[in-house]
Amino acid sequence: MKEVEQGSRAMPYRGRHDPNKQEQHTKTLAIRVEETLHAQLRFIAQLRESSISDEIRQAIETRIASAQDDPEIIARAKEARDELEREAAARSAAIAGFLGKSAVAAIIDQPSVTATKAQQNSRKTENE
């Protein structure tokens, strides 16, 4: 059974059940909507014989799926990933500094993940 986190204790979650998915923890969101929007959402839920929570969940899932196909969002995600990789490399080098000079040399001698990916992409382009 799924659970909803509430404070320090977990409560059962009786939403949609997908037997193919592993047990997942859920987060509770509180949102504020105008009265007319709430009334429309409640009406749609009644027509579909579902709950307002299920309708909101479905809308969020649809929005996420749409964002995953948005070129601008994809470009921003790649930039965020590259920045995380740079920060991780810098932190790794800083930690290696505490472990000794040989550890620092090993890290510096390794090509960066970003550079390696760029080299792989350029090879793919050359082969095409």
BALUM-528334 format. One line per 8 residues: their letters; for each residue x negated, y, z negated of N, C-alpha, C, O. Coordinates in steps of 0.02 Angstrom, whole numbers, plus 50000, padded with zeros to 5 digits. Last residue first. Example, Ala and Ser with C-alpha at 12.3 -4.5 7.8 and 13.67 -1.06 7.14 Angstrom:
SA) 49358 49888 49646 49316 49947 49643 49355 50002 49606 49330 50057 49598 | 49340 49716 49610 49385 49775 49610 49340 49835 49610 49288 49834 49577
//
This chain:
ENETKRSN) 48559 50493 51972 48624 50495 52008 48617 50521 52077 48666 50526 52114 | 48441 50509 51908 48456 50443 51936 48519 50443 51978 48530 50396 52016 | 48445 50638 51857 48397 50622 51909 48414 50557 51944 48402 50551 52004 | 48544 50622 51759 48557 50667 51815 48509 50652 51873 48530 50652 51931 | 48477 50538 51670 48539 50515 51701 48554 50556 51763 48575 50529 51815 | 48373 50622 51631 48357 50561 51668 48419 50535 51704 48415 50512 51762 | 48444 50718 51560 48410 50738 51621 48390 50678 51663 48390 50682 51725 | 48491 50639 51454 48539 50669 51500 48506 50690 51565 48535 50683 51619
QQAKTATV) 48370 50609 51391 48411 50555 51417 48461 50582 51469 48472 50551 51521 | 48330 50738 51352 48289 50701 51398 48329 50644 51430 48323 50633 51490 | 48433 50768 51262 48425 50809 51321 48383 50773 51374 48398 50776 51433 | 48408 50671 51165 48471 50669 51202 48466 50710 51266 48491 50690 51318 | 48283 50718 51119 48289 50651 51148 48352 50646 51189 48350 50618 51244 | 48319 50841 51066 48273 50838 51123 48279 50771 51157 48279 50767 51219 | 48403 50799 50960 48430 50842 51013 48386 50839 51075 48411 50834 51131 | 48313 50728 50881 48371 50693 50910 48398 50734 50968 48416 50705 51020
SPQDIIAA) 48140 50762 50912 48205 50777 50880 48260 50741 50916 48254 50724 50976 | 48011 50640 50900 48049 50689 50940 48116 50701 50905 48145 50656 50875 | 47893 50635 50766 47953 50606 50798 47988 50659 50839 47995 50716 50817 | 47795 50711 50705 47777 50676 50767 47838 50646 50802 47834 50632 50862 | 47859 50754 50589 47843 50804 50641 47827 50770 50707 47844 50797 50760 | 47865 50634 50518 47927 50668 50537 47914 50718 50593 47954 50723 50640 | 47731 50605 50499 47774 50557 50533 47838 50590 50557 47861 50575 50612 | 47689 50715 50425 47661 50704 50492 47705 50656 50531 47715 50666 50591
VASKGLFG) 47758 50693 50305 47772 50753 50345 47748 50743 50416 47783 50760 50463 | 47696 50576 50261 47768 50575 50276 47787 50634 50319 47828 50628 50365 | 47567 50622 50239 47578 50571 50291 47652 50567 50310 47668 50556 50368 | 47582 50711 50131 47567 50737 50198 47579 50686 50253 47599 50705 50308 | 47721 50676 50020 47652 50672 50043 47643 50694 50114 47691 50695 50153 | 47843 50703 49966 47822 50633 49968 47751 50625 49993 47723 50570 49988 | 47873 50834 49981 47864 50810 49913 47837 50739 49910 47812 50716 49859 | 47890 50838 50117 47836 50877 50087 47822 50857 50015 47765 50862 49992
AIAASRAA) 48008 50771 50135 47946 50736 50151 47886 50772 50122 47836 50740 50103 | 48095 50874 50106 48091 50818 50060 48026 50780 50071 47993 50759 50024 | 48073 50952 50220 48061 50980 50154 48054 50925 50102 48010 50928 50059 | 48113 50865 50322 48043 50887 50319 48026 50915 50250 47972 50904 50224 | 48248 50857 50289 48207 50797 50288 48133 50815 50283 48096 50784 50245 | 48287 50988 50312 48291 50961 50244 48248 50899 50237 48215 50889 50186 | 48266 50993 50452 48231 51039 50407 48231 51013 50335 48180 51016 50301 | 48356 50894 50495 48285 50886 50509 48243 50931 50463 48191 50910 50437
AERELEDR) 48477 50952 50454 48456 50887 50426 48382 50876 50437 48348 50851 50392 | 48480 51066 50535 48478 51073 50462 48454 51009 50429 48414 51011 50382 | 48490 51004 50661 48433 51048 50645 48424 51055 50569 48369 51051 50543 | 48612 50937 50646 48551 50898 50658 48489 50939 50643 48441 50913 50615 | 48699 51046 50631 48691 50998 50576 48628 50957 50584 48593 50944 50535 | 48684 51101 50759 48663 51139 50700 48653 51093 50640 48605 51101 50603 | 48741 50999 50836 48671 51017 50846 48644 51056 50786 48587 51044 50764 | 48874 51003 50788 48834 50943 50779 48759 50959 50786 48719 50935 50745
AEKARAII) 48911 51131 50832 48911 51116 50760 48868 51055 50745 48831 51054 50696 | 48902 51112 50970 48860 51162 50937 48855 51148 50863 48801 51153 50834 | 49004 51015 50984 48934 50998 51001 48886 51047 50969 48834 51027 50943 | 49113 51093 50948 49096 51034 50907 49024 51013 50921 48988 50994 50874 | 49115 51185 51051 49102 51209 50983 49082 51151 50937 49039 51158 50894 | 49148 51098 51157 49085 51136 51158 49067 51160 51088 49009 51156 51068 | 49275 51056 51114 49221 51007 51122 49154 51042 51122 49107 51018 51090 | 49345 51177 51121 49337 51144 51056 49280 51094 51059 49240 51089 51012
EPDDQASA) 49338 51196 51260 49310 51246 51215 49297 51216 51146 49245 51228 51115 | 49406 51083 51313 49334 51094 51327 49302 51145 51279 49244 51136 51260 | 49512 50978 51229 49502 51049 51243 49427 51062 51253 49388 51054 51206 | 49536 50853 51181 49530 50859 51254 49516 50931 51275 49509 50944 51335 | 49555 50869 51048 49499 50826 51069 49489 50827 51144 49438 50803 51168 | 49672 50941 51041 49609 50977 51029 49549 50935 51052 49499 50963 51074 | 49765 50838 51059 49759 50890 51110 49693 50928 51102 49662 50946 51152 | 49748 50768 50940 49735 50734 51004 49725 50786 51060 49682 50777 51103
IRTEIAQR) 49790 50868 50851 49721 50844 50848 49703 50810 50914 49649 50821 50941 | 49925 50879 50886 49881 50937 50891 49808 50916 50892 49768 50943 50930 | 49972 50752 50853 49976 50775 50923 49928 50833 50934 49894 50837 50985 | 49952 50753 50715 49917 50704 50756 49917 50725 50829 49866 50716 50863 | 50042 50856 50681 49970 50864 50668 49930 50816 50711 49879 50835 50741 | 50163 50797 50717 50143 50859 50749 50068 50871 50740 50034 50893 50786 | 50165 50688 50628 50163 50676 50701 50140 50738 50738 50101 50734 50785 | 50174 50758 50506 50117 50714 50520 50110 50702 50594 50054 50706 50621
IEDSISSE) 50299 50817 50522 50240 50860 50516 50178 50819 50532 50134 50842 50568 | 50379 50702 50526 50380 50749 50582 50318 50793 50581 50287 50806 50633 | 50354 50648 50399 50336 50610 50459 50334 50655 50521 50290 50647 50563 | 50407 50751 50319 50336 50734 50315 50313 50696 50377 50260 50709 50404 | 50541 50743 50351 50505 50803 50369 50430 50789 50368 50394 50812 50412 | 50579 50577 50412 50572 50627 50359 50536 50688 50386 50505 50686 50439 | 50704 50518 50527 50639 50515 50496 50637 50568 50441 50687 50600 50426 | 50804 50520 50625 50809 50475 50568 50740 50463 50537 50720 50407 50523
RLQAIFRL) 50808 50616 50718 50762 50560 50731 50764 50507 50676 50730 50456 50680 | 50895 50704 50657 50913 50675 50722 50871 50614 50738 50895 50566 50767 | 50820 50738 50543 50884 50703 50536 50903 50669 50601 50925 50611 50601 | 50712 50805 50603 50700 50744 50563 50764 50704 50555 50764 50642 50561 | 50780 50914 50657 50746 50867 50701 50734 50801 50665 50744 50747 50693 | 50822 50975 50536 50872 50952 50584 50841 50900 50632 50872 50849 50647 | 50699 51010 50479 50744 50963 50443 50795 50934 50491 50811 50875 50487 | 50658 51102 50575 50619 51041 50564 50661 50988 50528 50659 50929 50546
QAHLTEEV) 50755 51203 50558 50747 51169 50622 50710 51103 50614 50730 51053 50644 | 50729 51238 50425 50795 51213 50444 50791 51175 50510 50821 51122 50518 | 50598 51287 50435 50613 51228 50393 50679 51197 50413 50685 51136 50417 | 50621 51398 50515 50578 51345 50540 50591 51280 50500 50594 51226 50529 | 50700 51475 50429 50728 51452 50493 50686 51394 50522 50714 51347 50550 | 50612 51500 50320 50673 51462 50311 50701 51434 50376 50724 51377 50379 | 50438 51478 50357 50498 51519 50352 50559 51474 50349 50558 51417 50372 | 50329 51383 50252 50359 51398 50317 50421 51440 50305 50452 51439 50252
RIALTKTH) 50183 51331 50176 50240 51376 50171 50265 51391 50241 50226 51409 50285 | 50124 51172 50119 50126 51226 50168 50188 51269 50156 50238 51246 50128 | 50015 51065 50046 50073 51107 50031 50071 51164 50081 50021 51201 50085 | 49963 50900 50067 49959 50969 50089 50022 51005 50069 50077 50978 50075 | 49874 50768 49997 49937 50804 49997 49925 50876 50018 49881 50909 49991 | 49789 50638 50080 49786 50702 50045 49855 50735 50049 49889 50729 50100 | 49760 50463 50061 49791 50520 50093 49782 50581 50049 49770 50576 49989 | 49655 50327 50102 49679 50374 50052 49708 50434 50088 49683 50453 50141
QEQKNPDH) 49696 50175 50183 49667 50242 50184 49696 50283 50127 49753 50274 50107 | 49665 50011 50235 49694 50052 50182 49659 50121 50182 49597 50123 50183 | 49652 50000 50414 49631 49984 50346 49665 50031 50297 49691 50084 50316 | 49775 49961 50536 49731 50009 50503 49713 49985 50433 49753 49953 50399 | 49867 49869 50577 49801 49865 50606 49751 49913 50574 49691 49906 50583 | 49989 49899 50518 49953 49841 50493 49882 49835 50521 49841 49799 50493 | 50040 50050 50471 50010 50019 50530 49968 49961 50505 49916 49972 50474 | 50179 50128 50411 50130 50076 50395 50105 50045 50460 50144 50018 50499
RGRYPMAR) 50228 50290 50359 50221 50240 50412 50168 50190 50393 50117 50208 50363 | 50239 50300 50178 50247 50327 50246 50243 50271 50297 50252 50213 50280 | 50231 50287 50040 50276 50244 50077 50291 50272 50147 50347 50268 50171 | 50107 50277 49923 50128 50314 49982 50170 50267 50025 50148 50213 50044 | 50089 50289 49746 50103 50250 49806 50126 50295 49863 50161 50345 49852 | 49961 50397 49680 50031 50377 49683 50042 50337 49746 50009 50349 49796 | 49826 50414 49566 49850 50400 49634 49922 50376 49630 49942 50340 49585 | 49771 50552 49464 49798 50485 49473 49824 50476 49544 49842 50525 49577
SGQEVEKM) 49731 50680 49451 49680 50630 49441 49707 50559 49449 49670 50511 49441 | 49826 50754 49578 49789 50765 49516 49736 50711 49510 49700 50698 49558 | 49858 50635 49685 49894 50689 49652 49861 50698 49584 49866 50656 49539 | 49843 50553 49836 49809 50581 49779 49850 50637 49749 49875 50681 49785 | 49937 50416 49882 49932 50488 49889 49896 50513 49827 49915 50496 49771 | 49903 50260 49963 49911 50301 49904 49904 50374 49921 49870 50392 49969 | 49973 50112 50038 49935 50174 50040 49949 50214 49977 49998 50204 49942 | 49958 49941 50000 50000 50000 50000 49955 50062 50000 49904 50064 49965
//
